[in-house]
Amino acid sequence: MIKILDVVERMIRMDRLIKDGRTGSAKNMANELGIFRSHLFNHFEELKDLGIEISYNRDSDAFEYYGDMELKIQKPLQVIRKKKYLNDTNWEADSHATGGKYVLMIACGVGAYNSNM
């Protein structure tokens, strides 16, 4: 089973390799990320669905963001605890377990942004 933290961490590493121009070939990049080459291209397709295109530059021997969009990841994951207030339900970010029951932990700020803005 794939853990969400593993996927987010892999996306952060992939983004850093691309931005630093250190990806090398697809095989090298996949090895660096600890995944199969086919999984790397699956990630590229998932990003393409978000409007982020990645292309290979033969001159620099590296993958790069194509066009005006690139990946930006903020606060990859937060644990949140559900708290009840009379008739209202609020969600509160929590940095550590305090004995309360924690509910699903996704507030994953993964998305595309226009790098020209």
N, C-alpha and C positions, 0 to 999 in steps of 0.2 A: 504494500500500500504506500502510495506517495504521500509524504507529509507536506503540508502547506508551507512550513518553514523551509524545507529543503528546496521547494520550487521558488520561493521568494528569494532565498539566498543565491540560487543558481541564476536567477534573472538579474540580480544585482551584479554578480560576477561577470555575466555575459555583457551587460551594459558597460561595465568598466573596461573590459577587453576591447569592445568596439570603440569606445570613446578614446582609449589610449592607442588605438591602431595596432594592437598586439594579438590579433586573432589567429593569424596564419591561415592555413587551409581549413576547410570544414573538418577534416580528420583531426588536425591539431587542436582546433577550438573545442571539438567534442571531447577529446582526451583531457584537455585542460579543465573542462566542466565536469568530467566524470560521467559522461553520458554517451550513448551511441550516436553516430553521425545522423541516423534517421530521426532521432529524438531532437537533435539540434534543428533540423529542418521543420519538424513539427512546431517547435517554439517560434521559428521564423513565421510560419503560417498563422499561428495564434496572434502574433504581433501585427501581422498584415491585416488581420480582421479588425484590429484596433486603429488601423490607418498608418501603422509604422512599417515602412518597407526597408529591408536590409538587402544590400547588394554586395557582391564581391568585386574588389578592385584588384585586378591582376598586377598593376604597376606597384602597388604598395603591399601586395600579398596579404590583404586583410579585408574583412567584412566592414562595411560602413553603413551608417544610416543614409537612406536615399530620400531626397526631397526635403520638405520642411518639417517633418515630424521625427521625433526621437523619443526614447523611453525616459521617463522620469519616475523615480520611486521615492516616496516620502513615507516616513514612519511605517515600515513594512508591516508591522503587526502590533496590535495592542490587545491586552486582555481586558475585557470589559465585564462589569458586574451589574446585574439588573437590580435596581432598587425601586421599591414601591413608595409613592408619596400620595396618600389619600386616594384620589380618583385618577391620578396621573402616573404614567410609567416613564421613568427617566433612565438613561444609561450613563454609567460613570466609568471613566478610564481608571484602571487600577494597575499599579506597577508590581505588586506582589500578592501572593495568596494570603488572606487573613482569616481563613477558616470558612468564608462564605462560599456558596455554590457559584461557580463561574459558568457563564453561558458562552456560547460560541464566540470565538475570538477572531473575528475578521473585521478589520477596518483597513483593508489593504489598499493603500494609495498607489496602485499601479495604473498608469495610463499614458496617454500620448499628449504631447504638447508641441506647439509650433515653435521651433527654435528661432524663428525670425521675429518673434514678438518681444 
